[in-house]
Each structure stands twice: as structure tokens, then as C-alpha cells.
Amino acid sequence: MNNDKEPQNNPVNKNLMIWAAILAGFLIIASMFGGSTATSSQDGISYSAFRNKVTEGSIKSVSISPDKIVATTKEDKKLVTVPIEGDTSLYPFLEENGVDVQGKEAEQTSLLTYILVNSLPFLLILGVAFFVLRQMQKGGGSGAMGFGKSKAKMLTEKHGKVTFADVAGIDEAREELEEIVEFLRDPQKFSRLGGKIPKGALLVGSPGTGKTLLARAIAGEAAVPFFTISGSDFVEMFVGVGASRVRDMFEQAKKNAPCILFIDEIDAVGRSRGGGVGNQNDEREQTLNQLLVEMDGFEANEGIIIIAATNRPDVLDPALLRPGRFDRQVVVPRPDIEGRVKILEVHMKKVPLAPDVDPRVIGRGTPGFSGADLANLVNEAALMAARRGKRLVAMQEFEDAKDKVMMGTERRSMVMTEDEKKMTAYHEAGHAIVSVHEDASDPIHKATIIPRGRALGMVMRLPERDSYSYHRDKMHANMAVSMGGRVAEEIIFGYDKVSSGASGDIQYATKLARDMVTQWGMSDVMGPLQYEEEQQGYLGYGGTTRSAMSDETAKLIDKEIRDLVEKGYKKAQKILKEHEDQLHLLANALLEYETLSGVEIDELLDKGEFHRDDKAKKVSTIKPTIGSLIPKAGKNKGSKIGGPSIEGA
């Protein structure tokens, strides 16, 4: 970036000079009054009392000056009095009483000292007032009177340079922005064919996908000034402050053009106008109006490129998104497997790796992870290796970190009774058996009865490859898998011993069925119509709302949702009753080994045993004795659509 433009005046030096002047003034005052400290030990008396003491013979000598008389007693004590003007009897009176008389000239004050003494108070008042006003009007909105100033900061090399080499996994978005940087470096290359530089680019993507990182990379690559500000820095409770900050921000940018201006979280100020009431809304709308005018109004802002980032493009004002303001909307998606591998390789450069670490294996097992998630995964693996006293981060640490990020931290200290462990083991085995026998279900990655987070146990399934759509057969399979735990409890322990552990599974299945009926048109009875739609309020509170419909239609929707969930329940019942021996086998394996991988589960169900550490592990098939099973509530963590499926205990 361009660092050639150094500030003409150093504000630190100015402040030091002001403080030095104030200190010098106080020193002058101290020196002025310091001369009178010598008389602080002298007692003042009246003129008549002075004459009485002379008469009494207690005065040894006097020093007479035009403005005062200093008498010294026989005890060497100083007495000060003021003579009476025109008193000619003083000298004869002193001689009669034998007092030694000394004369002294009046002290002469120079003209410069006189001027300094009389003007110093005014100078001090002016200095303090000047200093306070400078503090109040300090730029950046930090002073008491500077709240109308822009809070935009110029990014420099000292903030840590990031380049496009540090951005991986989002190649298309990076190429779009590389073109803007190239335009700034060589505008003639495009302008000779009639092309114009884009005025703005809007980065759109889920949280953690790298929007801000892309902006920092542009700052590192572009040889022009780069200003950064957050959308929340514009809005204040005072009407007009936000608009003033927008004007000041663009004035700063014009002085440094060509330059790039990055506005993070622009949805804080760019929401659609017309919602809400009160002064807060008036202030936000005035700020947005000023932003619209500055971006594309009567006065052209040549050489200023606006780059903004948001994860809520649906709430932005249409006037903000039109060409001429934001000419490009650059989607920053979650990375695919190739992108995840590249992102892992970037973050792994900072970590000492063991030879067995394979970024592709880790990338294949982390579908749906964003760039921030992958950075957190590498960091957790490094911390885990450090806690274990290792010098290198091995594949085992990455696997354990992945489980921690996906499923939560293990709670081995949690005390569970044997009956609770059996209930959990059969619940998770029910999920796993249904998943194995459902062709459309994702493969099992791991099953465990070790409590993690708020769940007593869980079965985690991972897709074999990245998927970009959700098919009907997979939805029905997921509903059957989610009902597998509840059905297993009912088959093994009886109707009266069914626990509340399946609450999250039921919630997941109900939501999935509702979406199928009301939003995705996957009900033969209701047809391919949308009955519910996403609602976004002014303050950002979302949710679904039903369109206008009759009571009869609402009853049909509720009936269809129930039929879909019960269909999954019956399918799970059929599978588990047909494969009850596998249910017992897997539950006993979980009770004995606590955690099984997907490969181990497949091998166990196929051969009756599995291999771990090159040793065959056999599992007993003893059916459990049903004790006093006490249902436990609230121990469930539900599945996540679009990510790893987790069925809780």
C-alpha cells in the first residue's frame, strides 16, 4: 500500500508543545511568587505599634525603603510596617532612641516582567481553552464535538499485510476482486476500450466464509489508500450525525483518490426504508439517503471504489443494490472439498505437522465447514497436541478436534447409571441401524455414548460428497433415522419406559415434514404450493408466517405433517424389528467400547466383530436386563439440515 503521504504535522508534537507552554506558565507564576517567600517569616505590624516598640527599646535596627520599613528586634525577629507618607519625624525619632538606620532603594521592575506578570493569566486561559477545543474537535469522532466526523480508518502495513495468496477456496470471488485491483493499477488497459471502473462491489456470503479476509487482501494488493469502517459506526441516536459521518468519510476519500472504501456489515445502515417508527428510524434513513447520494448522485466521486460486506442481502434497500452504486454482487460461498483442502493447507503452514496428516482426508470429512470453521479446527488440533505434550500435530489430533467442533466436548466426568447407559446405547444403536439400512441416508461417521455438550450420546453422519440440493428420498430417510432412537427404546424397554431423550429428534422430524409440505411442495395432497414464507422484520427478527388460508387448509397441512412423521416412525419400526439382533449387537458394542467409527460399525454388523489396533474385537450379544429405567428430559441435541446429522440421546 501507498505510505508515501506522511502527515504534515504530528499531533503528538502539537499536544506536547501545548502542555509545555502551560507548564512554563505555571513555573513563571511560581518564580514570581517565589520571591515573596523570603518575607513569609516576617510579621507585619502597624506603624503606631512600630513606633511604640522603638520607644520601648526593643528595636535594634531598621531598613527603610520608599514602600516599607523592615525592623529587626534585639531577638533578631523581623517586623514589617508601611511608613506614613510625609512623616519627617521618623529619622530624628529613630536617632533619639539609638536605632541603627539603613536606607534601601525601591525595587525596579522591568517592562518585560511587568507585561508578563499582567498578561500571563490571560495567556493561560487562552492556552487551556485552545487545548480543550482541540480535544473536543479531534477527528474520527473521538472528541466531544467530533461525533459528526467519520470513523473510517486508513489501513496500513503495520496492521498485518494480507494478500490474495492468503485467500483460498473462493477462487471465483477472488478473481472478481482481482480485476478491481488491476483496474486501479492500470486504468488505461480498460478505459481505452470504453470500460469504466466499477463503483462498488457487494460481498455476500454466510458468516465465516472470508468476506472481510477478501477485503484485507485487496488492501494488501492495491497500491492505493484503503479505508475501512463498520456500518454500525454511522448510526447514532442524534438525527443527522450518521449523514454527517457519511459526508466526512467521502471527503476524506476524495482527498486520497484513487482509493478503496470498505464498509463491513453494511446491513446495519442499508436496510430497506419504510420500516419502523420513531427517531431511530429517521436517523438511519437519513444516513442511508446520504450514502446513496454520495455513491451515485449529481457529484461524481471518481476514483472511489466502495466494497461492502453483508450476510443479509435480502434486507438491503433496492436503491443501494442497483448498478451505479453496487455494480457487482460477489457471492462468497462455503467452500467445496477442493476449496476446503486449499484453506486447510493455508492454515497448516503455521503448524508443525506430523507425516500422517492428510489435508484431503480432513477436507472430505468436513462438509459444510466455512473458512473460519476450518481455521478453528486447525487451531483446536494444535492446542490439543500442546496439551498432550507433543511436538508435532498428528492426524489423531485433527480427528479429535473435528469431533469436538462437530459434536461438542466430551463430558467423561458426567456420572450415568448403568440403566441410563443401556438406554443411551440402544437409542443410538436404533439411529445407526436405521441409517445403515436406509439407502438414501448419509454414511455413519461415528457413534458414541460418551456425553458431549447437552447430549448423552449421538450418531454423526457425514455425506460422501458435497451436495447442493435436498432430495425427497433423503428427507424420508432422515425422518426414519430420527425416529430410530425412540422406536428402539419402545422395542427393547417397553411402551412405559420410553424416555424424553428423543425430543430433539421429534423436533427435527416435525420441522422437516413442515418444510416439505408448506415450502417445498412435496405433498401430494397439498400440491406444489407455498403455504409459509420466511419473514424478516425491521429489527432482524425472522421466522416463518403462514399465508392467508382457510381453517380447512390449515387442518390439511397439519394432517400431512403428521402423516409424514408417522410414515418415518413406521419405517423405523419395520427396520428395527427385522434387524433386532443387529440392534442388540451394536448396543452391546457401544456399552463395551463407548465409541465406534462408521467403518467399525459396518464391519461389526457384517462379521460380528471389528478390528481396532490390528486386533479383532468381539462383542457379546447378551440381551439387557431391564432395571429401574428413569426417563431423563432435555438430554438431546437434534440434527442439522445441510450439515452433519447428529441424533441425540
C-alpha distance (Angstrom), angle and dihedral (degrees) to the residues before:
residue distance angle dihedral
M1 . . .
N2 3.74 . .
N3 3.78 112.5 .
D4 3.82 97.4 161.0
K5 3.79 93.8 104.4
E6 3.79 106.0 81.9
P7 3.80 119.8 -177.2
Q8 3.78 113.4 -95.2
N9 3.81 94.8 -139.6
N10 3.73 126.2 32.8
P11 3.84 108.5 -134.0
V12 3.80 90.2 -156.5
N13 3.82 91.3 58.8
K14 3.80 90.6 47.2
N15 3.79 92.1 53.4
L16 3.80 90.9 47.1
M17 3.81 90.6 52.2
I18 3.81 91.5 50.7
W19 3.78 92.1 49.7
A20 3.83 90.3 46.6
A21 3.82 91.0 53.0
I22 3.82 91.6 49.9
L23 3.81 91.0 48.3
A24 3.81 91.6 48.9
G25 3.78 89.6 52.4
F26 3.77 92.0 53.7
L27 3.82 90.3 48.3
I28 3.82 90.9 52.9
I29 3.79 90.6 51.1
A30 3.77 90.1 48.4
S31 3.81 91.6 50.3
M32 3.80 91.6 48.0
F33 3.75 93.4 53.6
G34 3.76 91.2 36.7
G35 3.82 90.7 76.4
S36 3.74 90.8 62.7
T37 3.77 93.5 54.5
A38 3.81 89.2 83.6
T39 3.79 89.5 67.2
S40 3.73 93.9 47.1
S41 3.82 88.5 94.6
Q42 3.85 92.0 52.4
D43 3.81 120.4 95.9
G44 3.80 118.9 -136.7
I45 3.82 118.0 -136.6
S46 3.78 134.5 174.7
Y47 3.80 121.8 -96.0
S48 3.82 93.4 -113.5
A49 3.82 91.2 50.8
F50 3.83 87.8 50.2
R51 3.87 90.9 54.9
N52 3.82 90.7 47.7
K53 3.80 91.1 54.0
V54 3.80 90.0 49.5
T55 3.80 89.3 52.3
E56 3.81 90.8 49.1
G57 3.84 88.8 53.7
S58 3.81 96.1 -121.4
I59 3.82 94.3 121.9
K60 3.81 116.0 88.8
S61 3.83 100.9 179.2
V62 3.78 141.7 -10.3
S63 3.80 134.7 -152.4
I64 3.80 112.1 -150.0
S65 3.80 123.3 -159.6
P66 3.83 128.2 166.8
D67 3.82 92.8 -98.5
K68 3.82 104.9 33.2
I69 3.80 147.6 10.8
V70 3.82 119.7 -134.2
A71 3.82 112.0 -162.1
T72 3.80 125.6 -166.7
T73 3.79 116.9 -151.1
K74 3.77 125.0 -147.3
E75 3.84 86.4 -102.4
D76 3.87 87.4 58.4
K77 3.79 92.1 -110.7
K78 3.82 118.8 148.4
L79 3.80 119.7 -127.8
V80 3.80 122.4 -175.1
T81 3.80 127.1 -159.8
V82 3.81 137.6 160.0
P83 3.82 117.1 -116.8
I84 3.78 122.3 -126.9
E85 3.78 110.9 -110.9
G86 3.85 112.3 -112.5
D87 3.83 95.5 16.3
T88 3.87 100.9 144.6
S89 3.79 94.0 171.2
L90 3.79 94.6 70.1
Y91 3.81 98.7 87.5
P92 3.86 95.8 45.7
F93 3.80 89.4 45.7
L94 3.82 92.0 53.8
E95 3.85 92.5 47.1
E96 3.81 91.7 50.7
N97 3.81 90.2 55.6
G98 3.84 94.6 45.3
V99 3.79 97.0 -113.3
D100 3.82 117.2 158.0
V101 3.83 107.1 -123.3
Q102 3.83 124.2 -154.8
G103 3.79 126.1 -176.6
K104 3.87 125.0 -140.3
E105 3.78 131.7 -171.4
A106 3.80 120.7 -123.7
E107 3.83 115.0 -97.7
Q108 3.82 111.5 -102.6
T109 3.82 117.0 -139.1
S110 3.82 117.1 -152.7
L111 3.78 120.5 -127.1
L112 3.84 91.5 -117.7
T113 3.78 92.5 52.6
Y114 3.78 90.3 47.2
I115 3.81 91.8 52.1
L116 3.81 92.7 46.2
V117 3.79 93.0 48.0
N118 3.79 93.5 50.6
S119 3.82 98.3 40.1
L120 3.81 99.7 39.5
P121 3.83 96.7 86.5
F122 3.80 90.9 52.8
L123 3.80 91.3 47.1
L124 3.78 91.1 51.5
I125 3.80 92.2 49.9
L126 3.80 91.1 49.5
G127 3.84 91.6 47.7
V128 3.79 93.8 51.1
A129 3.81 91.5 45.9
F130 3.80 91.1 49.6
F131 3.81 91.5 49.8
V132 3.82 93.4 48.7
L133 3.81 92.4 47.7
R134 3.81 90.9 50.6
Q135 3.80 89.9 52.4
M136 3.80 91.8 47.7
Q137 3.81 93.7 49.4
K138 3.79 96.2 42.3
G139 3.84 112.4 141.1
G140 3.77 125.8 -108.6
G141 3.77 94.1 48.9
S142 3.81 93.3 -83.6
G143 3.80 95.9 118.6
A144 3.78 127.1 77.0
M145 3.81 91.6 -107.7
G146 3.81 95.5 33.1
F147 3.80 99.4 78.2
G148 3.81 89.1 109.3
K149 3.80 91.8 58.2
S150 3.79 122.9 97.9
K151 3.79 118.5 -98.1
A152 3.79 93.3 -152.8
K153 3.80 113.6 135.0
M154 3.76 126.5 -151.7
L155 3.78 110.8 -126.1
T156 3.79 114.0 -135.2
E157 3.79 137.6 179.2
K158 3.79 92.8 -91.2
H159 3.82 91.0 67.7
G160 3.81 90.3 70.3
K161 3.78 118.7 -84.5
V162 3.81 117.1 -113.0
T163 3.80 121.3 -173.9
F164 3.79 135.7 -174.2
A165 3.81 87.2 -93.8
D166 3.83 86.9 70.7
V167 3.83 91.9 53.5
A168 3.80 113.9 82.0
G169 3.78 137.3 163.7
I170 3.83 97.0 33.1
D171 3.79 100.7 75.0
E172 3.83 97.3 154.4
A173 3.80 93.8 53.0
R174 3.79 90.6 45.3
E175 3.82 91.9 52.4
E176 3.82 91.3 52.5
L177 3.78 91.1 54.7
E178 3.80 94.8 40.4
E179 3.81 86.6 63.4
I180 3.82 90.4 57.0
V181 3.79 90.9 51.4
E182 3.81 90.1 48.4
F183 3.81 90.2 50.1
L184 3.80 90.2 54.7
R185 3.79 91.5 49.1
D186 3.82 96.5 46.1
P187 3.84 111.6 13.9
Q188 3.83 92.8 165.1
K189 3.80 90.1 66.6
F190 3.81 89.5 67.6
S191 3.80 103.0 25.3
R192 3.81 94.9 59.3
L193 3.82 87.9 67.2
G194 3.79 92.6 47.4
G195 3.79 97.1 -98.1
K196 3.78 120.6 145.9
I197 3.74 126.7 -148.8
P198 3.84 112.4 -103.2
K199 3.78 111.5 -105.4
G200 3.77 95.6 -148.9
A201 3.79 145.8 2.3
L202 3.80 124.0 -157.9
L203 3.82 116.7 -151.8
V204 3.79 110.3 -150.0
G205 3.79 124.7 -174.7
S206 3.78 147.7 112.9
P207 3.82 119.1 -72.1
G208 3.79 112.7 -77.1
T209 3.80 97.7 20.6
G210 3.81 94.0 117.0
K211 3.82 107.5 -95.9
T212 3.80 95.0 137.7
L213 3.80 90.2 41.1
L214 3.80 89.2 56.3
A215 3.79 90.1 51.8
R216 3.81 91.0 51.0
A217 3.80 89.0 49.4
I218 3.82 89.8 54.2
A219 3.80 88.2 51.7
G220 3.79 89.4 52.0
E221 3.81 94.6 47.5
A222 3.81 102.6 39.3
A223 3.79 117.8 83.7
V224 3.82 90.3 -146.8
P225 3.82 134.4 86.7
F226 3.82 113.6 -79.4
F227 3.81 121.2 -154.5
T228 3.79 121.8 -166.8
I229 3.81 129.6 -166.8
S230 3.80 137.7 157.7
G231 3.78 122.9 -120.5
S232 3.80 90.5 -124.7
D233 3.83 90.4 60.5
F234 3.82 90.3 72.8
V235 3.78 101.0 55.2
E236 3.80 120.8 80.8
M237 3.78 134.3 159.4
F238 3.83 91.4 -106.7
V239 3.78 115.4 85.2
G240 3.80 112.2 -119.4
V241 3.81 97.8 20.4
G242 3.81 93.8 101.2
A243 3.81 92.3 49.5
S244 3.80 89.6 49.4
R245 3.78 90.6 52.3
V246 3.81 91.0 50.3
R247 3.81 90.8 52.5
D248 3.78 92.3 47.5
M249 3.80 91.5 47.5
F250 3.79 92.6 54.7
E251 3.81 91.3 44.8
Q252 3.80 88.7 56.6
A253 3.79 90.3 47.0
K254 3.84 92.4 50.4
K255 3.80 90.5 54.4
N256 3.82 89.8 54.8
A257 3.83 99.1 37.7
P258 2.93 130.3 177.8
C259 3.80 89.0 54.1
I260 3.78 143.8 128.6
L261 3.80 123.0 -116.0
F262 3.82 116.5 -160.2
I263 3.83 119.5 -162.6
D264 3.79 112.4 -170.2
E265 3.82 120.4 -155.6
I266 3.80 92.5 8.0
D267 3.81 91.0 176.4
A268 3.83 87.0 79.4
V269 3.80 88.8 72.4
G270 3.82 104.2 14.9
R271 3.81 102.0 63.2
S272 3.79 118.3 135.9
R273 3.77 113.2 -79.4
G274 3.77 123.0 -119.9
G275 3.81 99.8 52.7
G276 3.77 125.8 110.3
V277 3.79 131.1 13.5
G278 3.76 137.9 -115.6
N279 3.78 136.9 47.1
Q280 3.78 94.2 -53.2
N281 3.79 89.9 63.2
D282 3.81 91.4 45.2
E283 3.79 91.1 53.6
R284 3.81 93.6 47.6
E285 3.80 93.1 47.6
Q286 3.81 92.3 48.4
T287 3.79 89.1 51.3
L288 3.81 91.3 49.6
N289 3.81 92.1 47.1
Q290 3.80 91.1 52.4
L291 3.82 90.2 48.0
L292 3.81 90.8 52.0
V293 3.80 91.8 50.3
E294 3.80 93.6 47.4
M295 3.80 92.8 48.8
D296 3.80 95.5 49.5
G297 3.77 117.3 -2.9
F298 3.81 137.2 118.0
E299 3.80 91.4 -62.8
A300 3.78 111.8 64.6
N301 3.78 116.9 -137.3
E302 3.77 98.9 -150.2
G303 3.77 117.0 -167.8
I304 3.83 96.4 17.4
I305 3.79 114.2 115.4
I306 3.81 117.2 -168.0
I307 3.79 117.5 -150.0
A308 3.80 116.3 -176.8
A309 3.79 134.0 179.0
T310 3.79 131.2 -152.5
N311 3.78 140.7 153.1
R312 3.83 91.8 -155.0
P313 3.83 107.9 62.0
D314 3.81 90.2 152.1
V315 3.83 92.5 71.1
L316 3.81 97.0 49.0
D317 3.78 120.9 110.8
P318 3.83 113.2 -100.0
A319 3.82 90.8 -131.1
L320 3.80 88.9 60.7
L321 3.80 93.7 53.2
R322 3.79 99.4 49.8
P323 3.83 121.8 110.2
G324 3.78 110.7 -89.7
R325 3.77 91.2 47.1
F326 3.77 105.7 41.5
D327 3.79 102.3 9.6
R328 3.79 92.9 176.2
Q329 3.76 134.3 39.5
V330 3.78 107.3 -160.2
V331 3.80 112.6 -162.4
V332 3.80 112.9 -146.6
P333 3.84 103.1 -162.6
R334 3.76 132.1 -170.9
P335 3.80 106.5 -85.7
D336 3.81 123.3 -102.4
I337 3.80 121.5 -133.1
E338 3.80 93.4 -78.4
G339 3.77 90.7 48.9
R340 3.80 92.0 48.0
V341 3.80 90.8 52.4
K342 3.82 91.1 51.9
I343 3.81 92.0 47.2
L344 3.81 91.2 49.8
E345 3.80 90.6 49.9
V346 3.83 90.4 52.9
H347 3.80 93.0 51.8
M348 3.81 94.3 39.9
K349 3.81 90.9 60.9
K350 3.80 87.7 77.9
V351 3.83 94.1 50.7
P352 3.84 127.9 72.0
L353 3.82 103.5 -121.4
A354 3.78 131.6 -156.5
P355 3.83 117.1 -126.7
D356 3.82 92.9 -107.9
V357 3.83 94.9 63.0
D358 3.81 112.0 112.5
P359 3.83 115.2 -176.2
R360 3.82 91.4 -162.0
V361 3.81 92.5 58.9
I362 3.80 90.3 49.4
G363 3.81 91.8 45.4
R364 3.80 91.8 50.9
G365 3.81 90.0 52.6
T366 3.81 95.6 50.7
P367 3.83 106.4 63.9
G368 3.78 114.0 169.2
F369 3.80 93.7 21.6
S370 3.79 116.6 139.8
G371 3.79 124.8 -144.0
A372 3.81 90.7 -96.8
D373 3.83 90.5 50.9
L374 3.81 91.1 52.5
A375 3.81 92.0 47.8
N376 3.80 88.5 51.5
L377 3.81 90.3 48.8
V378 3.83 92.4 54.6
N379 3.80 90.6 46.1
E380 3.82 92.7 50.3
A381 3.81 90.4 49.9
A382 3.80 91.2 51.5
L383 3.80 91.8 48.8
M384 3.79 91.0 47.9
A385 3.81 91.6 51.7
A386 3.81 90.2 49.2
R387 3.83 91.6 51.6
R388 3.81 89.3 51.6
G389 3.79 91.4 51.6
K390 3.81 95.8 -115.3
R391 3.79 125.5 149.3
L392 3.81 94.1 -151.8
V393 3.80 131.8 43.0
A394 3.80 107.8 -121.4
M395 3.79 132.6 -164.5
Q396 3.80 90.3 -99.7
E397 3.80 90.5 63.0
F398 3.80 90.9 51.0
E399 3.81 91.1 50.3
D400 3.80 92.0 48.3
A401 3.82 90.9 46.1
K402 3.81 90.3 50.2
D403 3.80 90.7 52.6
K404 3.79 90.5 48.1
V405 3.81 92.9 50.6
M406 3.82 94.6 44.1
M407 3.79 102.1 37.0
G408 3.80 105.5 19.2
T409 3.78 134.1 -112.2
E410 3.78 118.4 -42.7
R411 3.81 114.6 -106.7
R412 3.78 100.6 -155.6
S413 3.78 91.2 155.5
M414 3.81 90.5 65.6
V415 3.81 109.6 108.6
M416 3.83 114.5 -135.9
T417 3.79 126.7 179.5
E418 3.79 120.0 -124.4
D419 3.80 90.8 -107.8
E420 3.80 91.0 53.4
K421 3.80 90.5 49.5
K422 3.80 90.9 51.1
M423 3.79 91.6 48.4
T424 3.81 90.6 49.4
A425 3.82 93.2 45.9
Y426 3.82 93.6 52.4
H427 3.81 91.6 42.6
E428 3.82 91.8 54.9
A429 3.80 92.0 40.0
G430 3.82 88.0 54.9
H431 3.80 90.9 55.5
A432 3.80 91.5 46.6
I433 3.83 97.4 47.6
V434 3.82 92.6 50.0
S435 3.80 89.9 47.4
V436 3.82 92.4 50.9
H437 3.81 92.4 51.9
E438 3.82 95.7 43.6
D439 3.79 108.1 86.9
A440 3.82 94.3 -160.2
S441 3.79 93.6 51.5
D442 3.81 121.1 102.6
P443 3.83 115.5 -106.0
I444 3.80 118.0 -93.7
H445 3.78 114.1 -103.0
K446 3.79 99.1 -177.7
A447 3.80 141.5 -16.4
T448 3.80 122.9 -158.3
I449 3.78 141.3 167.7
I450 3.80 92.7 -161.0
P451 3.82 106.9 114.3
R452 3.79 112.4 -109.6
G453 3.78 123.1 -177.4
R454 3.81 107.7 -36.6
A455 3.82 94.8 -22.7
L456 3.81 126.9 93.2
G457 3.81 89.8 -147.8
M458 3.78 141.0 -24.4
V459 3.79 147.8 -159.8
M460 3.79 113.5 -135.9
R461 3.80 120.2 -158.6
L462 3.79 124.6 -168.3
P463 3.82 127.0 -165.8
E464 3.78 116.6 -116.7
R465 3.81 91.4 -129.8
D466 3.78 140.0 4.9
S467 3.79 111.7 -72.9
Y468 3.79 125.7 -162.0
S469 3.80 100.3 -173.2
Y470 3.81 137.1 44.3
H471 3.82 115.8 -130.7
R472 3.78 129.2 -151.7
D473 3.81 95.8 -119.2
K474 3.80 90.8 52.5
M475 3.80 91.1 50.3
H476 3.80 91.5 53.7
A477 3.81 90.1 45.8
N478 3.82 91.4 51.3
M479 3.79 91.3 50.8
A480 3.80 90.4 51.5
V481 3.82 91.3 48.1
S482 3.81 91.6 49.1
M483 3.83 89.7 53.5
G484 3.84 92.3 47.8
G485 3.80 94.9 87.5
R486 3.81 94.6 51.0
V487 3.82 92.0 45.7
A488 3.84 92.1 49.2
E489 3.80 91.0 53.6
E490 3.81 90.7 50.8
I491 3.82 94.3 47.7
I492 3.81 96.5 46.3
F493 3.79 104.3 33.1
G494 3.78 103.1 24.3
Y495 3.77 137.2 -111.8
D496 3.81 95.3 -71.0
K497 3.82 94.5 51.3
V498 3.82 97.1 56.0
S499 3.83 108.0 128.4
S500 3.78 133.2 -145.2
G501 3.80 90.3 -115.2
A502 3.81 91.4 104.9
S503 3.83 93.9 63.9
G504 3.81 92.8 107.5
D505 3.82 91.2 46.3
I506 3.80 90.8 52.6
Q507 3.80 91.2 47.6
Y508 3.81 91.2 50.9
A509 3.82 93.6 48.1
T510 3.81 92.8 46.9
K511 3.80 93.2 50.5
L512 3.80 91.6 47.2
A513 3.80 91.5 50.5
R514 3.80 91.8 46.8
D515 3.81 91.7 52.1
M516 3.81 90.5 48.9
V517 3.80 91.6 53.5
T518 3.81 103.4 36.0
Q519 3.82 105.3 30.5
W520 3.80 111.8 17.8
G521 3.80 99.7 43.0
M522 3.82 94.2 -128.0
S523 3.77 98.0 139.1
D524 3.80 119.2 98.4
V525 3.80 90.5 -155.7
M526 3.82 98.0 48.5
G527 3.80 95.9 35.8
P528 3.81 129.9 -146.4
L529 3.80 95.4 -42.6
Q530 3.79 133.6 122.7
Y531 3.78 113.5 -123.6
E532 3.80 98.7 168.5
E533 3.77 131.1 38.1
E534 3.78 136.7 -171.3
Q535 3.78 113.3 -95.4
Q536 3.82 124.0 -155.6
G537 3.78 118.1 -169.3
Y538 3.81 128.2 -156.4
L539 3.81 92.6 -97.9
G540 3.80 93.2 47.2
Y541 3.79 99.8 -102.4
G542 3.77 107.4 146.2
G543 3.78 137.0 -171.2
T544 3.76 139.8 127.2
T545 3.76 126.0 -75.6
R546 3.75 129.3 -166.5
S547 3.76 118.9 -117.6
A548 3.77 118.4 -125.2
M549 3.81 106.6 -69.0
S550 3.76 140.1 152.0
D551 3.78 124.3 -100.3
E552 3.79 88.9 -111.0
T553 3.81 91.3 57.1
A554 3.81 91.1 48.4
K555 3.81 89.9 52.1
L556 3.81 91.0 50.3
I557 3.82 90.3 50.8
D558 3.81 92.1 51.1
K559 3.83 90.5 47.8
E560 3.82 92.1 50.3
I561 3.82 91.4 49.8
R562 3.80 90.6 51.3
D563 3.80 92.5 46.8
L564 3.82 92.0 52.3
V565 3.81 93.6 49.5
E566 3.81 92.6 45.3
K567 3.80 89.4 49.3
G568 3.80 89.1 57.4
Y569 3.82 89.9 46.3
K570 3.81 92.7 53.0
K571 3.79 91.2 46.1
A572 3.82 90.3 53.6
Q573 3.84 89.4 48.3
K574 3.79 91.4 52.9
I575 3.81 94.2 49.1
L576 3.81 95.9 45.9
K577 3.80 94.5 46.4
E578 3.81 90.2 50.9
H579 3.82 92.2 48.2
E580 3.79 102.2 33.7
D581 3.81 91.1 133.1
Q582 3.82 89.6 59.2
L583 3.80 89.1 48.0
H584 3.83 90.6 57.1
L585 3.81 91.9 43.2
L586 3.81 94.5 52.2
A587 3.82 94.1 41.7
N588 3.83 91.0 52.8
A589 3.81 90.0 48.4
L590 3.81 90.5 52.5
L591 3.79 91.1 48.6
E592 3.80 90.3 51.3
Y593 3.84 101.7 39.2
E594 3.84 101.0 19.9
T595 3.83 94.4 -151.4
L596 3.81 129.3 48.6
S597 3.78 129.0 178.3
G598 3.80 122.6 -133.3
V599 3.81 91.7 -105.9
E600 3.81 91.0 51.4
I601 3.82 91.2 49.5
D602 3.81 92.2 51.3
E603 3.82 90.9 48.2
L604 3.79 92.4 46.6
L605 3.80 94.2 51.2
D606 3.81 91.3 45.5
K607 3.83 101.0 44.3
G608 3.79 105.6 14.1
E609 3.80 90.8 -115.2
F610 3.80 139.4 54.6
H611 3.79 136.6 -151.4
R612 3.78 124.5 -118.1
D613 3.81 124.9 170.3
D614 3.84 87.9 0.5
K615 3.79 89.8 -61.6
A616 3.79 126.8 112.1
K617 3.80 113.7 -118.5
K618 3.79 115.2 -154.6
V619 3.77 121.7 -160.9
S620 3.78 127.7 -150.9
T621 3.81 117.8 -126.1
I622 3.81 97.8 -150.0
K623 3.78 112.6 145.4
P624 3.82 114.1 -125.8
T625 3.76 125.8 -103.7
I626 3.76 107.3 -125.0
G627 3.79 110.7 -127.6
S628 3.76 131.9 172.2
L629 3.79 97.2 -43.6
I630 3.78 107.8 -168.0
P631 3.82 113.8 -161.6
K632 3.79 113.1 -125.3
A633 3.81 121.4 -153.7
G634 3.74 130.5 -145.4
K635 3.82 98.7 19.4
N636 3.78 97.0 123.2
K637 3.74 138.5 106.0
G638 3.79 114.5 -169.2
S639 3.78 134.3 -139.4
K640 3.78 122.6 -86.0
I641 3.78 119.6 -134.9
G642 3.78 111.1 -132.4
G643 3.78 94.4 16.7
P644 3.80 139.0 61.8
S645 3.81 109.0 -39.3
I646 3.79 111.4 -123.2
E647 3.79 120.6 -174.3
G648 3.80 112.2 -166.0
A649 3.78 130.2 -144.8
